[in-house]
Amino acid sequence: MVMICSVAKKLRFNLFNRISVHDLQLTFDLVFLHTIYQSKYKQSFLLKYHFSKIIVGFFLILSATANSQVLSDSNSVHIISHEFPKETASQKDIVDVARKLFQKKPSLKSDIIRPGDKPVLTILPAVGYTLQTRFAVILAGNDAFYTSNKPGAQLSVINASPTYTQNSQFTLPIQLNIWLKGDKYNLLGDWRFMQYPQSTYGLGSNTSLSQQDAMDYDYIRIYQYILRKFAPNFSAGIGYTLDQHWNIEEDGPVNNPPSEYEVYGTAKRTTSSGPALMLLYDSRNNPINSSKGLSASLVFRHNVTWMGSSSNWQSLLLDIKKYFQFPGRSKNVLAFWSYNWVIVKGKPPYLDLPAVGWDNFNNTGRGYIQGRFRGNLMLYLESEYRFGITNNGLIGGVAFANAETFSNGINHQPQSVEPGFGLGLRIKLNKKSNTNVCIDYGFGTEGMRGFFVNVGEVF
């Protein structure tokens, strides 16, 4: 069971002008301690409880720093053209529920973020359980803000989700989508640090859970791009990408044959480093929770030894998302996602091969453990239907299905198609930025199943 305490707020050092810091801490403590009391892992949870408080402070400092830079003059990292609902007076979010619970007066401030408004920060402290992590303490959130006061300005978004898990995994991912003044240039970034025990299951989609091979490593990723807008909804630019793994250790398969990792090529430390090119089209109305529009990006990576790479290799990534309101006049959304990743030349390090769950937001493959499939070709398709449950927008639901296929590490021949499907709950965390907390339960093949939690939509 996932226990959740959340708060949405606007920033300018009176961080909780819709709900006080004391109310946030009280709610968080009550939910967390209730979870601890009901769990047989009380000692482990208490350690995570104190750790999560430290993480809360870190996120707030990070956000305050970013927002102070914005005031002095961003679930995805893309260029956007925003169009928020004109009327949200009848809409409710979890902060409205909290205000009523703590008997506070309703806020008289606008429920729509506009150019010139203060940044809107949404945070979700949570305890969750996933296939990859088991029990986890998560602090997920996003910060939406404008860098220009002009009408029609582009919205910037920063996403972060520090996590500590029962498997002793620690992750700190930060995604940036920051428009520079004038909205001509856009900074896109995916930065993360991970201490990450994780199993691999061989190469291709014909593999079995019996091939599980436990691994452990430290990992840092730096993907940073600068794009220039050259036409409405179109932009292009250059960037630098770095994937570095060190302290790589492998236990080997349970039945002790040579693992596919050993056959492919082992190393204690690997690096992929080099320039990248990006072409992007984006007409979505909201990158946090899109209801219409199209996003399509094409990324070419060129990893070279003279920039520190372990080997020379190139890859191509095509990422397409499309959204429809269905039926046409309703607020329900039918969404499609195609994510296709191929190694076009060279031999990457094993851990840098295309793999399920290793997209920018680790969201491909609901129903499967991260890294379940890996190869030098990944073809992925997902569809999701989002619908309201309550008229005030507080509660909604989704039904989703996906399919993926991978080649092995030798050729580009796709193997078996592996399906996944499931249902999910949506709770409105912040009606101003239209941010939901997303709790999904997915099913894969071979009995694989589990929870998947996000702040902001999966795609």
Secondary structure, DSSP 4 states (H G I P E B T S, - for coil): --EE--EEEE-SS-TTSSS-HHHHHHHHHHHHHHHHHH-S-HHHHHHHHHHHHHHHHHHHHHHHHHHHHHHT-----S-------S--TT---HHHHHHHHTTPPPP-S-SS--TTSPPEEEEEEEEEEETTTEEEEEEEEEEEEES--STTPPEEEEEE--EEETTS-EEEEEEEEEEPTTSSEEEEEEEEEEE--EEE--SBSS--GGG-EEEEEEEEEEEEEEEEEEETTEEEEEEEEEEEEEEEEEEEETT-SPPHHHHH---SEEEEEEEEEEEEEE--S-SSS-SSEEEEEEEEEEE-GGGT-SS-EEEEEEEEEEEEESSTTSS-EEEEEEEEEEEEEE---GGGS-BTT-STTS-S-TTS-TTSSB-SEEEEEEEEEEEESSTTSSEEEEEEEEEEEE--SS-------EEEEEEEEEEEEETTTTEEEEEEEEE-STT-EEEEEEES---
